[in-house]
Amino acid sequence: MYTSKAELLQQLEEWELKHKELLEKEEDNEVILARQKIQSIKETLTSNKTKKIVAKVPKGMKDNLPREMAVREKVFKLIIEVFKRHGAVAIDTPVMELKEILVDKYGEESKLIYDVADQGGELCALRYDLTVPFARFVATHKIDNIKRYHIAKVYRRDQPAIERGRFREFYQCDFDIAGIYDPLLPDADCLRVVYEIMQSLELGDFIIKINHRKILNGLFEYCGVPAAQFRTICSSIDKLDKSSWEAVRKEMIEVKGIPACMADQIGEFINYRGWDYYKKTLKVDLILCTLGNTDTAKSGILEIKMLFDYLQCFGVMDRISFDLSLARGLDYYTGVIFETIFTDALVGSVAGGGRYDDLVGRFSKNGRKVPCVGVSIGVERIFTLMEAKLFKLDAEKIISRENETEVYVASTHGCVEERLKIVAELWDAGIKTEFMYKNQPKLLRQFQHCEDLRVPLCVIIGPAELEEGQIIIRDVFLRRDEKVNRSELTSRILAKLNKL
Amino acid sequence: MYTSKAELLQQLEEWELKHKELLEKEEDNEVILARQKIQSIKETLTSNKTKKIVAKVPKGMKDNLPREMAVREKVFKLIIEVFKRHGAVAIDTPVMELKEILVDKYGEESKLIYDVADQGGELCALRYDLTVPFARFVATHKIDNIKRYHIAKVYRRDQPAIERGRFREFYQCDFDIAGIYDPLLPDADCLRVVYEIMQSLELGDFIIKINHRKILNGLFEYCGVPAAQFRTICSSIDKLDKSSWEAVRKEMIEVKGIPACMADQIGEFINYRGWDYYKKTLKVDLILCTLGNTDTAKSGILEIKMLFDYLQCFGVMDRISFDLSLARGLDYYTGVIFETIFTDALVGSVAGGGRYDDLVGRFSKNGRKVPCVGVSIGVERIFTLMEAKLFKLDAEKIISRENETEVYVASTHGCVEERLKIVAELWDAGIKTEFMYKNQPKLLRQFQHCEDLRVPLCVIIGPAELEEGQIIIRDVFLRRDEKVNRSELTSRILAKLNKL
């Protein structure tokens, strides 16, 4: 069996520690055995039988190549623009949290948390999402209200399914509003943010599905589900976007143990989608008639109605769909919940969120509560869609570049020092400039490089022109040359770049 | 003794595993003991004796508040601008690498590597810097040449000294050029990048210290240091920026075990700074005379001379200082090395780097070599200096804001729906707009909020004006109101913002 060098070093460390302990306990026989083991590990280490290091990334993770990064940068820019338009500030938190902050927040999914090794000190784990760290942040800094965004990577020790774009490390992009305000106004702002982002991405039609935890709870109450089972039934319903109703029904009956008639009654409700696209009104009366007896559902329905009034003012109701089958897997939601899908793309939810009024209180001394509502943008799925779109444009010659170089400085006969001086002059003027790191580069290779990198302008230095105090500027796409005076070079280039 | 909930859960998990193992081995007595232990942990867990969670971050780490993030964003923007001006592309790598990638790269500092817990699977560790992951990246993707930048956090399990700005998690900001090129041209480009960044930050005078590993090695050879001790003597000299020459001399003699006369001879050289500020030339003759016998030093000196010729063309020699006492701690450098300091700020090096031609080869199959040169910008120290500068400006009322909101929509009598419609209209026009999440906010509170947040314009909706189809725009700083037609609102605001 092959053991990597890192593993051997780890074993060595462990055995040396053990050896020390045994020495202290004076267990002589064991000490001798430990010494033999240490000797043998050292021999394996020096015998060079260890395999050459394989230059790969950890399972379920990936590098981002320049071409992918260019797409990411584009998507982040669009999203941050919307966040800032709504007055959000940026914050940042450590990649790891104390383990006890994360424990008990993610229900069944807690087993996917990445622990940091216990190297003496506090028990820590990598963040699983950005919501719990945000709630901890609000508690730590005793913040009363904040509207913030946070773009960062999160970690889940999941079985990676790379072909389906599920990774162990991925970006999240969160926008949240914390503070005590009048009902539903922050929620409406949050949904308008989702709407603007989806519009600005230009990736096709989208629908924002909306539901309310109180309506769901009222529904369960009405159907006779015991209160202790609300959450687990919720998490069954949450699977409806991946599983059929039949599969979910079966799980509720056979795994969660509710009677078949109860499951069927739940089914009747959640297959009901209550937003009337044609009349642009919410057909809540039908639900009210049946669920109206439960106070829980009633207050949820009133909130949804008020929210929809605000969303109408914000001009986004054309994309809203009230959907009783939307449940959201996480435990901490207490009010409005929502998810967004692109109707023509089969990638699942690209933005999900809702109201969570109790989470900050769990971290605060004296249980000080700060109600929150927020959304997490599923940027990884958006990257995939955006890449597909841009690569399609690429094929049609509307091309995305990896860098932004504007001018390439070439020469016919080396002239390395003259080249460097011109490059420095262009940099001084803020122009994005490159040149070939060769003393005597071939002119054709320099041209080829320009065209490959799609640099729009090329400056050509020839000894003959230099003597006349002149220099050539070439339009790379049109392959058209123009001679200009050396002294006017920078201003001519700035003028040409302005026109591009 | 208090045990946190997270620790209890961890103990529980461990005991349950142990219990299972014992069951398989049929060690009945031990099984019973394990069961009792499990029972007791479960009781502690449910007895609610566990302490309330303290909402704090892990030791040596920190949150970044909006005000700090605004400074960071500003610094990153300046730096990225320079990177892009030099044609660099962005890349990204996972926060963790396989342990064996990091092992044996950082000399004495390897003990500071953060391990990820072994939860079954590969042994991983958080990245320690961005250079080794970059070399691994070049090998993984079989890249022949690339000029890339990478901005990301790195991790060191160091004894944190927060008051001196030393953290366990901090940003690095790296620019590297990989590829086979003519000598010193990429090195010169890299140094010009450092120069441009330091200029653009406007944080005072700076000096770029330059040395060459081959000159140092030649010097050691000349003084009679055994080759096997070059690196360890290098790492002693590297401490000269924090320790006195006397302390370093003592370490070389007493810890590293070289004779006193050898240490003194080294001292004579490294206290020599060879760049003549007045004549703007390198006084290498003196060194050449003495070190000229060693081929190693000679080739290093020739390279430094060529580099300085190029740097002269790039117009940056006014900031360059040849400094034999510069050693750089890391093992992997093979050529030019450099460090930058602000001459008036006592924060130490703010940019360090050099040439490392062998690192990629250590990760490549067939040992394919890709020579590299690069720089790491010490952004954390730069943030500290920039914050001090901006906060000073703040005190002088030239104020930095946390968000960028341009318009605040207020109303005299609630008018919540009308307010929302106007807000949506402004968002549609791309204007950064906020409003108060209240149904009946007091006008004075809204004005106060505007002034606190330094929003330049305020739109005021009053029922009387609304009836006349009019609306008020207030210049918040001048406290001057103007009535405009409702239909012209957006265009008037855009015009006013343009003037600001």
Interface residues (C-beta under 8 A of the other chain):
Chain A: S4 K5 A6 E7 L9 Q10 K52 I53 A55 K56 V57 P58 K59 M61 K62 D63 N64 L65 P66 M69 A70 R72 E73 K84 R85 H86 G87 A88 V89 A90 I91 D92 T93 P94 V95 M96 E97 L98 K99 E100 I101 V103 D104 Y114 D115 V116 A117 D118 Q119 G121 E122 L123 C124 L126 R136 F137 A139 T140 H141 I146 R148 K153 Y155 R157 E169 I177 G179 Y181 D182 L185 P186 A188 D189 R192 E196 D309 Y310 C313 F314 G315 R362 F363 S364 K365 E402 N403 E404 T405 V416 E417 L420 K421 V423 A424 W427 D428 G430 I431 K432 T433 E434 Y437 K438 N439
Chain B: S4 K5 A6 E7 L9 Q10 K52 I53 A55 K56 V57 P58 K59 M61 K62 D63 N64 L65 P66 M69 A70 R72 E73 K84 R85 H86 G87 A88 V89 A90 I91 D92 T93 P94 V95 M96 E97 L98 K99 E100 I101 V103 D104 Y114 D115 V116 A117 D118 Q119 G121 E122 L123 C124 L126 R136 F137 A139 T140 H141 I146 R148 K153 Y155 R157 E169 I177 G179 Y181 D182 L185 P186 A188 D189 R192 E196 D309 Y310 C313 F314 G315 R362 F363 S364 K365 E402 N403 E404 T405 V416 E417 L420 K421 V423 A424 W427 D428 G430 I431 K432 T433 E434 Y437 K438 N439
